[in-house]
Amino acid sequence: MNAVTAAPRTAFRPDEADAGWRAELRLGFERRGGRSVLAERAHRGPLVVQRPLYPEGEAVCHAILVHPPAGIAGGDRLALSVDVGAGAHALLTTPGAGKWYRSAGTRGELVQRIRVGEGGVCEFLPQESIVYEGALGTLATEVELAPSAVFIGAEMLCFGRTGAGERFTRGELALRTRIRRGHTPLWLERGVVGGGDALLDAAVGLGGEPVSASLLLAAPACDAGLLEAWRAIEPVAGRGAVTLLPGLLVARWLGPACEPGRAWLTQLWAAARPAVAGRAMQWPRIWNT
């Protein structure tokens, strides 16, 4: 990749055909000597990244993804592409909770594509997303890994604005996640959460809890030792479980609010990061604001 490039910082108007925003953001990280740098940055529409941060030294580049409208409405189409080059280490997060707004009938979409090269590490840790009653959306995440690459990804969804007593009684969020190492699939998941669906309260679904969270760790170092370390960490509230698959650790959590789920996932992340990335956990500063 060449030097940092950026599309003009113009707020594109919604497409008149379906009254939705179009936004794209492309990021490329490279290893240069002992430093991970944001070597490419290009955007179109209201999806940007703040300047690179180095709170734990030059080896790890932290980047904060910003969507100024603060949420996705019906008809919006957002696309994020992240390329972490060989030996580079990038940590990406968001400044606050994302939102899926109530829709008048059209579907919003967020597609996230992440590629990690040999020896690279990508930590993709956005803060929670709140799915409003009446939202219609599709969230897709696709991860492509080189043989020695590491990916740590978190996802937390709160169905309904629970602080206002809102339940997710209507609407729909379709979810799709795929992780591949080379041509080998490590994780393929598709699902639909429907507002008012019986699965929201069923034991085989969300069990009556409004918040669902996952942490996926794909690394060659995933083994029974890490699994036992994760199993020794119990959530203070809600219900959590962990599973070891070939080359992948999966943690799932259901609970009444985002805070205890975030605390549990953070403890799991802290336990695994030294083993798979060679570094102690570094809490992103934006999470303190």
Order of alpha helices (4+ residues) and beta strands (2+ residues): beta-beta-beta-beta-beta-beta-beta-beta-beta-beta-beta-beta-beta-beta-beta-alpha-beta-beta-alpha
